[in-house]
């Protein structure tokens, strides 16, 4: 029995070593599992922060797009308004040129009537009317030039 008992003792020691080894392996695996869980918690927090930042950036992008649309609409209105102003200025410049030309024609014809033999009194009226047209054309010219310099 001594041999049998010895064998049991050896088997018991072997089982004890196997259990000790498996217990250490299990402890090591549990530590590894805790480390992985901690890493997952850290990554989960980072993921949450990144998602929050992504949502904030999306919101900022939407706000920026809306601001851009508003500025674009304002610029479009400004361009339309400035094109109308340019058209008005061009019309006034053309009108001024026509008035200066008309003033020149009337004054020339009026002077011809006054200097002809016999002098015609309608020449005085034409010269006076030409002077009034010249004054109006000069006024329009100065206001148009003033608007051009201010714009």
Phi, psi and omega in degrees: 000341180297322180291319179294319181292322179295319179295319178297321181293318179295315178298320179296317180295319178297314179297322180297317179294318177299316179297316179298316180296315179292326178294318177294318178298317179297317178300316179297317179295322178295319177296318178297319179297318178295320179296318180294320177298318179296319179296320178296320179297318179296313180295325178295318177296317178298319179298317179297316179297318179294322177295319177297318179295320178299315179296321178296318179294322176298316179297316178298322178296317178298317179297316180296320177298318179295317178299320179297318179298318180296314180296321179297318178295319178297317179296322178296316177298319182296318180294317178298317179296319181289327178291324176294320179296319180296320179296318178298317180297317179297320178297316180296322178295317177297315178301317179299316179298317179297318180295320177297318178298315179297319178298318179296315179298313182297318181293320178297313180294320178297319178294321177298319178294322181289327184267358179282166176252128342291147181298140179255130182288345177294339178298322178299314181298319181294319180294317179296317178296321178296320178296318179296317179296321179298318179296316179297316180297321178295317178300313179298319180298314180294319179293323178293316177297323178296318178294321182295318181289327182282332185283000000 
